[in-house]
């Protein structure tokens, strides 16, 4: 078994597939509820605590360029599926704009509902 296979197997052992959304939901530990990166999946790998969605992406697609970050297109931060419908490489600016768009849409839905 290759290192990549081992990492994929380790991650998938703690994933539950949401049949409705297609999200791969992390069922293991998260980073908690406070501060930057709050609520994102975490795991131990090589003696370090790492973000699971980042590990899964790099395991399947290679390194993330320095000026890029991953955006949860599906808007579910527990999703670790390395698929363009769920995770996408974007600039920081694009990621922030999408976050604001999602928040604005949620606020409109709350006002209407």
N, C-alpha and C positions, 0 to 999 in steps of 0.2 A: 504494500500500500504506500502510495506517495504521500509526501507532507500535505499537499493540497487535498488529497482524498481524506486524510486524517482530520484536517481542519473542517472540511465540509461535513464530515460525519459527526464531529463533535458539536458543530452548530445545529445540524438538523435533528440531533437527538433532543434538542430543547425547543423545537419549532412545532407549532400547531398551524396547519393550513386552514385559513378561513375560506370555506367553499363559496361564499357569496362574493367576497371582494378579491379573492386570489392572493391576499397578503399572507406572507409567511410570518406568523406572530411568534415572537420570542417569548418563552415562558420562564426563562431564567432571571437572574438578578438584573436590576437597572441601576442607574446612577443616582437614584433618589429624586426628591421633588424640589430641590432648591438650586438656584444658580444656573449658569450656562451649561448646556448639555444635560439638564435635568430630565429624567424620565427615559433616557435612551438605554437600550440594551447594553449590558457589560458582561465580559467574561474574562477568565484568566487564560493567557496564552504565553508560553515561554517565560513564566514568572512575572508577567506584567498584566495589569488590568487594561483591557482594550474595548473599544466600541465595536459591537458585533456587526453592525451594518457595514462599517468600514472594512473590517476583516473579510467579511463575505464578498464584498465588492472586489477588493484587491485579490482575493483568492481566485475569483472567477474571471476578472477582466484585467488585472495588472494594477500597477501603482496609480495613485491619484496625483495628477500634476499639481505643482505648488500653488497655482492660482485658482484651483477648482475645489469644490466641495460637493458633497452629496446632498441632494434635495429629495425628501420623501414626497414624490409626486402623488402618492396615494394618501398623503396627509396623516399617516399612522406611524408615529415614531417607533413603535415596537416592530414594525415590518422590516425584515432583513432580506427580502427577495431581491436579488441582483438583476432585476429586469427593468427596462426603460419605463414600463407602466407603473413602477413602484419606486425605483431609485434612479436618479439622473445626475450626471456630472454637470454642474453649473458654476457660474461665478458667484462670489459672495453677494454682489449687488442683485443678481437675478434671484438668488435664494431668499433674500430679505423681501424683495418685491412680491414674490409668491406667498410668503408668510403673511404680509399685509393684506394681499388680495383674499387669502383664505379667511383671515380674521374679519375683514370687512363683509365678506359673504355670510359668515356665521352670524354676525351682528344683524344683518338684514333679515336673515331667516328667523332670528329670535324676535325681531320687531313685528314681522308678519304673523308669526305663529302665535 
